Amino acid sequence: MMKSGLGGMMKQAQQMQQNMQKAQAELATVEVEGQAGSGMAKVTMTCGYVVRRVALDDSVLTDDKEMLEDLIVLAINDALKKVELTSQQRMSGFTSGMGLPPGMKFPF
């Protein structure tokens, strides 16, 4: 009796792992856009942390190199936050039944 219960749990864990791998592969293709300076700098990034595009408004293409660098950094950081949020939202269905403490990220 315990054997079938354990076998069922193992099968369920393997299915969940396969589903999570599929979801992670799909997430790698989802794009988010981070912005800074009211859209003067935009960064498009996948949820697999690959930067696809950087778009800069012509108005920031001046001699102020430091400001431009700051805008790019802020836009990247904004995109990273959106990647994390999107990933958490999409993966929450897998972790909801696992009894993990609030705020614990999966995979560990």
C-alpha positions in Angstrom: 0.0 0.0 0.0 2.8 2.4 0.8 4.6 1.4 -2.3 1.8 2.5 -4.6 1.5 5.8 -2.7 5.2 6.4 -3.0 5.2 5.5 -6.7 2.3 7.8 -7.3 4.1 10.6 -5.5 7.2 10.0 -7.7 5.2 10.0 -10.8 3.5 13.2 -9.8 6.8 14.8 -9.0 8.2 13.8 -12.4 5.2 15.2 -14.2 5.5 18.5 -12.2 9.2 18.7 -13.2 8.4 18.2 -16.8 5.7 20.8 -16.7 8.0 23.3 -15.0 10.7 22.7 -17.6 8.2 23.3 -20.3 7.0 26.5 -18.6 10.6 27.7 -18.2 11.3 27.1 -21.9 8.2 29.1 -22.8 9.2 31.9 -20.4 12.6 32.2 -22.1 10.7 33.5 -25.2 8.5 36.0 -23.3 9.7 39.5 -23.7 9.3 42.4 -21.2 10.3 46.1 -21.7 12.1 48.1 -19.1 12.0 51.9 -19.3 13.8 54.9 -17.8 13.5 58.6 -18.2 9.8 58.5 -19.2 10.6 56.1 -22.1 13.8 57.9 -23.2 15.7 54.6 -22.7 14.0 51.3 -23.3 15.4 47.8 -22.9 13.6 44.7 -24.2 14.6 41.5 -22.4 13.4 37.9 -22.4 12.4 36.2 -19.2 15.5 34.1 -19.9 17.6 37.2 -19.2 18.6 37.9 -22.8 18.6 41.5 -23.8 17.1 41.7 -27.3 17.0 45.5 -27.9 18.0 48.8 -26.5 16.2 51.9 -27.8 17.3 55.4 -27.1 15.4 58.6 -27.8 17.3 61.0 -30.0 17.1 63.6 -27.3 19.5 61.6 -25.0 22.1 61.3 -27.7 24.1 64.3 -26.5 27.5 64.9 -24.9 26.2 63.8 -21.5 27.6 60.3 -21.5 27.1 59.8 -17.8 23.3 60.5 -18.0 22.9 58.2 -20.9 24.7 55.4 -19.1 22.5 55.9 -16.0 19.4 55.8 -18.2 20.5 52.5 -19.7 21.3 51.0 -16.3 17.9 52.1 -14.9 16.1 50.6 -17.9 17.9 47.3 -17.5 17.1 47.2 -13.8 13.4 47.9 -14.6 13.4 45.1 -17.2 14.9 42.7 -14.6 12.2 43.6 -12.1 9.6 42.9 -14.7 11.2 39.5 -15.6 11.1 38.5 -12.0 7.5 39.5 -11.6 6.4 37.8 -14.8 8.3 34.6 -13.9 6.8 34.5 -10.4 3.3 35.0 -11.8 3.7 32.2 -14.4 5.4 29.7 -12.1 3.1 30.4 -9.1 0.7 27.6 -10.3 3.5 25.0 -9.9 4.5 26.1 -6.4 1.1 26.8 -4.9 0.4 23.2 -3.9 3.9 22.6 -2.5 3.5 24.3 0.8 6.4 26.6 0.4 6.8 29.6 2.7 5.7 33.0 1.3 8.5 34.6 -0.6 10.5 31.4 -1.2 11.5 31.2 -4.8 11.5 28.0 -6.9 13.6 26.5 -8.2 15.9 27.0 -5.2 
